[in-house]
Amino acid sequence: MYHSIKALSLPTLFSTVATFSILLGSLISFSVNASVDSSADVSPADVSSANFATAIPAPVELQGYGAFSQLNKDWMIMALYTAVDSNQEMPEIDRLEIKIASEKFSNRRFRALWLEAIGIEHGAERIALLEQDLEQFFDMLKGPLLKGDTLVIERTVGGAALSVNYHQLAHVSEAFLPMIVQSLVGKHPPTQALKSGLLGESSIRDQMNLSIRFERLEPTLPRISEVSKWGNRIIASK
């Protein structure tokens, strides 16, 4: 589910933008020339590193919202984001945001639901290969989850960061995020509604309703403060 922005035909605005572009181009040209003059002895390796450091990341877009349900009960509302790179044919998974929709969600049930979903899609061998990542995912939770708690699995360089209520609590391998998402949108998803929603293939009405519910689910300030202590407990247990 991607969005486009239509261009507006406004003569006055176009003229102003054109003038600004000329001035901006002059400033950039001056800056580049000054940089070249002051760094004549810079090696190709240094220039390559500088270009890499200033590279613009691929834009991230919302793919869709989905509800993880079991026995007519919504346990989690999720949002899937992808990074669109012009050099790649398919968008790359950027992050999965998970918000707890149940009043109270025990660690045991949370673990069971995820292991069931992952096991059905990937099998026991796949779970065994990423056992360490899964343990970090489950062990970072130092108490039952409450309604509004927000978990984020976000791609990083060489892996993925795990956060709860805006506090990063763990880091896993780069294979973890694709595995988790595939268990939700693969051949054997927990529900077809969840798969359709996360892929942006459900109706506009369903997406709107889920987006409203998703945005309303937020942790309270005391809860954010409470979860911040989980990180200290993780460090102490190592």
Secondary structure, 3 states (H helix, E strand, C coil): CCCCCCCCCCHHHHHHHHHHHHHHHHHHHHHHHHHHHHCCCCCHHHHHHHHHHCCCCCCEEEEEEEEEEECCEEEEEEEEEEECCCCCCCCEEEEEEEEECCCEECHHHHHHHHHHHHHHHHCHHHHHHCHHHHHHHHHCCCCCEECCCEEEEEEECCEEEEEECCEEEEEEECCHHHHHHHHHHCCCCCCHHHHHHHCCCCCHHHHHHHHHHHHHCCCCHHHHHHHHHHHHHHHHHC
